[in-house]
Amino acid sequence: MSNGFVFSRRSEESLRGVNPKLQAVVRRALQLSKVDFIVIEGLRTAERQRQLLAERKTKVAHSKHQDGLAVDLFPVGGTWKAAEFFPLRDAMFAAASEQGVTLRWGGDFNGDGHTVGNDNWDCPHFELR
């Protein structure tokens, strides 16, 4: 059963250039999600990565975004509270499991089950492993 959520034009544009497996997971996650969400960033240029590094919005000079292996998602109407991202996490991991894809989530980069701490916490971020 579908929840009725559909991606906006912006989300569709943000998915362009993203690895097809990850695109499929994101699309399925939207169908499974209990909350609507948008794709705020997918494929990223080296110039954009340098800009984010200069602005201290990233800690790495090269990101999986540059290889089309990562996306940033945001709940519609969200306020950046960690708990708002948990339904996205759940939907993304359920979709990935259905499709035999392994993901890493920025809210728990080291996979230890703690969603805050020394994980380089980045709740919108999902990447292929």
NORRA-V976625 format. One record per pair of residues at least 4 apart in sequence whose ideal C-beta (glycine too) atoms are under 6 Angstrom apart, sorted by the first residue. I is the first residue (numbers start at 1). J is the second residue. Records with the same first field share a line. If there is no record, write none. Layout:
BEGIN
I->J + J
END
This chain:
BEGIN
2->31
5->30 + 36
7->11 + 12
11->38 + 39
14->39 + 41 + 42
15->23 + 39 + 42
17->43 + 68
18->22 + 23 + 42 + 43 + 68
19->68 + 69
21->101
22->128
25->95 + 96 + 99 + 101
26->71
28->95
29->33 + 91 + 92 + 95
32->91 + 94 + 95
33->87 + 91
34->87
35->75 + 87
36->76
37->73 + 75 + 88
38->74
39->71 + 73
40->72 + 74
41->72
42->71
43->68
44->48 + 49 + 65 + 66
49->63 + 66
52->57 + 58
53->58
64->69 + 70 + 127
65->70
69->127 + 128
70->127
71->126
72->124 + 125
73->88 + 124
74->78 + 124
75->84
78->84
82->123
85->89 + 107 + 123
89->105
92->126
96->101 + 103
102->129
103->126
104->127 + 129
105->126
106->122 + 125
107->115 + 123
108->115 + 119
109->119 + 120
110->119
116->121
END
